Amino acid sequence: MESGFSLFDHEIGARFGKRFANAAAVVHQSSLPHTTQELVSLRASQINGCGHCVDLHTKEAAAAGESAVRLHLVAAWRESTVFTDAERAALALTEEGTRLADGAPGVSEATWAAVREHHDDDQTAALVCLIGLINAANRMAVITHQKGGSYEAGMFAAALG
């Protein structure tokens, strides 16, 4: 199915897109490691079935030097040895925060404890904001039938500036 609507080619969508990008820039410029940001965005996008965002975040992470092994194992991070404890805490928060509609009980106390052990207040705030933003981006891309495959690293940054 092809999208008949390009959200950001219209006044309201374009205005919203600028504000959305500004919110994303706040997170991107935070002290939360860029690697963690890409892993979180990739995992939420996998859960939500957003091919466009999986494509974007996989390619951006690879361009930033992320290994193919770690990118391939994000979907099975619990059964992998290649992620730090801080990354594992961020991925757990991502999954629990993304699966809210699946009847999950929300974010567990154990996950919050792990996040707080490995991330300071600014990083925790950035994580929460990032999880909210990527889930919103996934939904907009899925609703408008944006497909993965054609993204090239750097396209998002080029579109902003």
Helices and strands as residue ranges (DSSP letters): G 7-9, H 11-28, H 34-48, H 51-63, H 68-73, G 74-79, H 85-98, G 99-102, H 109-118, H 121-143, H 155-160
